[in-house]
Amino acid sequence: SFVRRRCEREPVQYIVGEWPFHELGEVWVRAPTLIPRPETEELVDLIIRHTPAAPARFLEVGPGCGAISLALLKAWPEARGVAVEVAGE
């Protein structure tokens, strides 16, 4: 149950299975991926604001749940993004 899992200190985001991020609405979140944080949303805003034109393509290594790449693709629909997870899971 939710209460038991919280008592075991499991993050709410893992229990719920999704969490709001940037302008995407909800992104899927499960262990062992990192939980998207407000600071990560600020990073996405900085990247978008300080990139004068959308890049033709970009690469994200270790994307976890993919929130950064998904947010950038939403902001730059003409771009192509590749997100490569190196974890074995």
C-alpha atoms as an extended CHARMM CRD file, in Angstrom:
* protein
*
        89  EXT
         1         1  SER       CA              0.0000000000        0.0000000000        0.0000000000  PROA      1               0.0000000000
         2         2  PHE       CA              0.9660000000        3.6360000000       -0.3940000000  PROA      2               0.0000000000
         3         3  VAL       CA              1.2910000000        4.1980000000        3.3630000000  PROA      3               0.0000000000
         4         4  ARG       CA              3.4950000000        1.1350000000        3.8830000000  PROA      4               0.0000000000
         5         5  ARG       CA              5.7830000000        2.1650000000        1.0220000000  PROA      5               0.0000000000
         6         6  ARG       CA              6.0610000000        5.7030000000        2.3900000000  PROA      6               0.0000000000
         7         7  CYS       CA              6.8140000000        4.3290000000        5.8700000000  PROA      7               0.0000000000
         8         8  GLU       CA              9.6790000000        2.4490000000        4.2130000000  PROA      8               0.0000000000
         9         9  ARG       CA             10.8370000000        5.8770000000        2.9220000000  PROA      9               0.0000000000
        10        10  GLU       CA             10.2080000000        5.1240000000       -0.7400000000  PROA      10              0.0000000000
        11        11  PRO       CA              9.9080000000        8.4050000000       -2.6670000000  PROA      11              0.0000000000
        12        12  VAL       CA              6.3630000000        9.4790000000       -3.5190000000  PROA      12              0.0000000000
        13        13  GLN       CA              7.3650000000        9.8380000000       -7.1570000000  PROA      13              0.0000000000
        14        14  TYR       CA              8.2340000000        6.1210000000       -7.3780000000  PROA      14              0.0000000000
        15        15  ILE       CA              5.0100000000        5.1230000000       -5.6600000000  PROA      15              0.0000000000
        16        16  VAL       CA              2.8520000000        7.2870000000       -7.9380000000  PROA      16              0.0000000000
        17        17  GLY       CA              4.9090000000        6.3360000000      -11.0030000000  PROA      17              0.0000000000
        18        18  GLU       CA              4.7480000000        9.7290000000      -12.6650000000  PROA      18              0.0000000000
        19        19  TRP       CA              5.6090000000       13.3050000000      -11.7790000000  PROA      19              0.0000000000
        20        20  PRO       CA              5.0560000000       16.7320000000      -13.3760000000  PROA      20              0.0000000000
        21        21  PHE       CA              8.0110000000       18.2060000000      -15.2250000000  PROA      21              0.0000000000
        22        22  HSD       CA              8.3950000000       21.4930000000      -17.0780000000  PROA      22              0.0000000000
        23        23  GLU       CA              5.6760000000       21.9250000000      -19.7010000000  PROA      23              0.0000000000
        24        24  LEU       CA              5.3370000000       18.1990000000      -20.3870000000  PROA      24              0.0000000000
        25        25  GLY       CA              2.6770000000       17.4190000000      -17.8700000000  PROA      25              0.0000000000
        26        26  GLU       CA              3.6630000000       14.0790000000      -16.3480000000  PROA      26              0.0000000000
        27        27  VAL       CA              6.7550000000       11.9760000000      -16.9940000000  PROA      27              0.0000000000
        28        28  TRP       CA              7.0450000000        8.3480000000      -15.9270000000  PROA      28              0.0000000000
        29        29  VAL       CA              9.3410000000        7.8230000000      -12.9750000000  PROA      29              0.0000000000
        30        30  ARG       CA             10.5090000000        4.5300000000      -11.5320000000  PROA      30              0.0000000000
        31        31  ALA       CA             13.4790000000        3.3010000000       -9.5520000000  PROA      31              0.0000000000
        32        32  PRO       CA             16.4030000000        3.5020000000      -10.1660000000  PROA      32              0.0000000000
        33        33  THR       CA             16.0290000000        6.6020000000      -12.3720000000  PROA      33              0.0000000000
        34        34  LEU       CA             16.6480000000        9.9580000000      -10.7780000000  PROA      34              0.0000000000
        35        35  ILE       CA             13.5410000000       11.9440000000       -9.9330000000  PROA      35              0.0000000000
        36        36  PRO       CA             13.2710000000       15.1600000000      -11.9830000000  PROA      36              0.0000000000
        37        37  ARG       CA             13.7890000000       18.1430000000       -9.6930000000  PROA      37              0.0000000000
        38        38  PRO       CA             12.8220000000       21.8000000000       -9.9280000000  PROA      38              0.0000000000
        39        39  GLU       CA             16.5150000000       22.6180000000      -10.4860000000  PROA      39              0.0000000000
        40        40  THR       CA             16.4320000000       20.4350000000      -13.5930000000  PROA      40              0.0000000000
        41        41  GLU       CA             13.4770000000       22.4370000000      -14.8960000000  PROA      41              0.0000000000
        42        42  GLU       CA             15.5400000000       25.5970000000      -14.3500000000  PROA      42              0.0000000000
        43        43  LEU       CA             18.3860000000       24.0090000000      -16.3110000000  PROA      43              0.0000000000
        44        44  VAL       CA             16.0290000000       23.2800000000      -19.2270000000  PROA      44              0.0000000000
        45        45  ASP       CA             14.8070000000       26.8960000000      -19.1310000000  PROA      45              0.0000000000
        46        46  LEU       CA             18.4120000000       28.1640000000      -19.2030000000  PROA      46              0.0000000000
        47        47  ILE       CA             19.3030000000       25.9330000000      -22.1430000000  PROA      47              0.0000000000
        48        48  ILE       CA             16.2710000000       27.0840000000      -24.1220000000  PROA      48              0.0000000000
        49        49  ARG       CA             16.7380000000       30.7620000000      -23.2460000000  PROA      49              0.0000000000
        50        50  HSD       CA             20.4680000000       30.8410000000      -24.0300000000  PROA      50              0.0000000000
        51        51  THR       CA             20.3880000000       28.8260000000      -27.2330000000  PROA      51              0.0000000000
        52        52  PRO       CA             19.7980000000       31.3900000000      -29.9910000000  PROA      52              0.0000000000
        53        53  ALA       CA             18.3470000000       28.8830000000      -32.4530000000  PROA      53              0.0000000000
        54        54  ALA       CA             17.1000000000       25.3530000000      -32.0740000000  PROA      54              0.0000000000
        55        55  PRO       CA             19.8950000000       22.8890000000      -32.8120000000  PROA      55              0.0000000000
        56        56  ALA       CA             19.4600000000       20.4010000000      -35.6240000000  PROA      56              0.0000000000
        57        57  ARG       CA             20.1890000000       17.6140000000      -33.1380000000  PROA      57              0.0000000000
        58        58  PHE       CA             21.3830000000       16.9920000000      -29.6110000000  PROA      58              0.0000000000
        59        59  LEU       CA             22.5910000000       14.1040000000      -27.4640000000  PROA      59              0.0000000000
        60        60  GLU       CA             21.8240000000       13.3840000000      -23.8160000000  PROA      60              0.0000000000
        61        61  VAL       CA             23.8760000000       10.7040000000      -22.0610000000  PROA      61              0.0000000000
        62        62  GLY       CA             22.3310000000        9.1280000000      -18.9710000000  PROA      62              0.0000000000
        63        63  PRO       CA             18.8440000000       10.5860000000      -19.3980000000  PROA      63              0.0000000000
        64        64  GLY       CA             17.1750000000        8.5960000000      -16.6360000000  PROA      64              0.0000000000
        65        65  CYS       CA             13.4710000000        9.0880000000      -17.2850000000  PROA      65              0.0000000000
        66        66  GLY       CA             14.2390000000       11.2920000000      -20.3160000000  PROA      66              0.0000000000
        67        67  ALA       CA             12.6580000000       14.4560000000      -18.9050000000  PROA      67              0.0000000000
        68        68  ILE       CA             15.3480000000       16.8430000000      -20.2050000000  PROA      68              0.0000000000
        69        69  SER       CA             15.3150000000       15.4620000000      -23.7540000000  PROA      69              0.0000000000
        70        70  LEU       CA             11.5140000000       15.3930000000      -23.8550000000  PROA      70              0.0000000000
        71        71  ALA       CA             11.2920000000       19.0100000000      -22.6520000000  PROA      71              0.0000000000
        72        72  LEU       CA             13.8700000000       20.1420000000      -25.2330000000  PROA      72              0.0000000000
        73        73  LEU       CA             12.0650000000       18.2920000000      -28.0270000000  PROA      73              0.0000000000
        74        74  LYS       CA              8.8260000000       19.9720000000      -27.0220000000  PROA      74              0.0000000000
        75        75  ALA       CA             10.5270000000       23.3950000000      -27.1130000000  PROA      75              0.0000000000
        76        76  TRP       CA             12.3500000000       22.5950000000      -30.3590000000  PROA      76              0.0000000000
        77        77  PRO       CA             10.0000000000       20.3730000000      -32.4140000000  PROA      77              0.0000000000
        78        78  GLU       CA             12.2550000000       20.6760000000      -35.4750000000  PROA      78              0.0000000000
        79        79  ALA       CA             15.2570000000       19.2220000000      -33.5850000000  PROA      79              0.0000000000
        80        80  ARG       CA             16.2410000000       15.5670000000      -33.3710000000  PROA      80              0.0000000000
        81        81  GLY       CA             17.3050000000       14.2560000000      -29.9890000000  PROA      81              0.0000000000
        82        82  VAL       CA             19.0550000000       11.0910000000      -28.9710000000  PROA      82              0.0000000000
        83        83  ALA       CA             19.0330000000       10.0000000000      -25.3410000000  PROA      83              0.0000000000
        84        84  VAL       CA             21.3580000000        7.1230000000      -24.4310000000  PROA      84              0.0000000000
        85        85  GLU       CA             21.0560000000        5.3470000000      -21.0980000000  PROA      85              0.0000000000
        86        86  VAL       CA             24.1830000000        3.4820000000      -20.0960000000  PROA      86              0.0000000000
        87        87  ALA       CA             22.7000000000        1.6820000000      -17.0660000000  PROA      87              0.0000000000
        88        88  GLY       CA             22.0620000000       -2.0000000000      -17.5190000000  PROA      88              0.0000000000
        89        89  GLU       CA             18.4460000000       -1.8190000000      -16.3830000000  PROA      89              0.0000000000
